[in-house]
Amino acid sequence: MSKKNWPLWEVFIRSKNGLSHKHVGSLHAADEEMAVENARDVYCRRSEGVSIWVVKSTDIFASDPGKSEELFETAKNKIYRHPTFYDIPKEIGHM
């Protein structure tokens, strides 16, 4: 595989234990081990992370932003999921 054909990897870094991984960028690498090493060199130069995830960009499937209305419409119809649906006793006070 030539360098031109290396797959694109999406990089996620967790800055501290207990926090979520966050997307920090993308890079090209021949395999997952090289992707992790390159991600460490590029995105964790000053020990910013405790964990690195790499995912091939081709393995990510995302929703269509143009169809977000129909995708999230069902949640709007379920008002009982909103805290305003419930009566809070006065003894509890402000929440």
C-alpha positions in Angstrom: 0.0 0.0 0.0 1.5 3.3 -1.0 1.5 6.3 1.3 -1.1 7.9 -1.1 -3.5 5.1 -0.3 -3.3 5.1 3.5 -6.8 5.3 5.0 -8.0 8.4 6.9 -8.5 7.9 10.6 -10.6 10.0 13.0 -8.8 10.6 16.4 -10.6 10.8 19.8 -8.7 11.7 22.9 -9.7 11.4 26.6 -7.9 14.1 28.6 -8.6 12.6 32.1 -9.9 9.3 33.5 -13.7 9.6 33.9 -14.2 12.0 31.0 -15.5 11.3 27.6 -13.4 10.9 24.5 -13.5 14.0 22.2 -12.8 14.2 18.5 -9.6 16.1 18.0 -8.9 15.6 14.3 -7.9 13.3 11.5 -4.8 11.7 10.1 -3.6 9.2 7.5 -1.9 6.0 8.6 -1.3 2.5 7.2 -2.9 0.6 10.1 -4.5 1.1 13.5 -1.2 0.9 15.4 0.5 3.5 13.3 -2.7 5.7 13.7 -2.5 5.5 17.5 1.3 6.3 17.4 0.8 9.2 15.0 -2.2 10.5 17.0 -0.1 10.5 20.1 2.7 12.4 18.4 0.3 14.9 16.8 -2.4 15.4 19.4 -0.8 14.5 22.7 2.6 16.2 22.5 2.3 17.7 26.0 0.7 14.7 27.8 -2.9 16.0 27.1 -4.4 12.6 27.0 -4.8 9.4 28.9 -6.5 7.4 26.2 -6.6 7.5 22.4 -9.2 6.0 20.1 -8.8 5.8 16.3 -11.6 4.9 13.9 -11.3 4.6 10.1 -13.4 7.4 8.6 -15.0 4.9 6.3 -16.4 3.0 9.3 -18.3 6.0 10.6 -21.9 6.4 9.6 -23.7 9.6 10.4 -27.2 10.9 10.1 -28.1 13.2 7.3 -28.3 16.8 8.6 -31.0 17.5 6.1 -33.2 14.9 7.7 -32.7 15.9 11.3 -36.3 17.1 11.6 -37.8 13.7 10.9 -35.1 11.9 12.8 -35.7 13.9 16.0 -39.4 14.6 15.6 -40.5 11.6 17.7 -38.8 13.0 20.8 -40.8 16.2 20.6 -44.1 14.2 20.7 -43.1 12.6 24.1 -43.7 15.5 26.4 -43.8 13.2 29.4 -40.0 13.0 29.1 -39.6 16.7 29.9 -39.4 17.6 33.5 -42.1 20.3 33.1 -44.6 17.4 32.8 -44.3 16.5 36.5 -45.6 18.4 39.5 -42.8 19.1 42.0 -43.9 19.3 45.7 -43.3 22.6 47.4 -41.3 20.9 50.1 -38.5 20.1 47.5 -38.0 23.7 46.7 -36.2 25.0 43.6 -34.6 22.3 41.5 
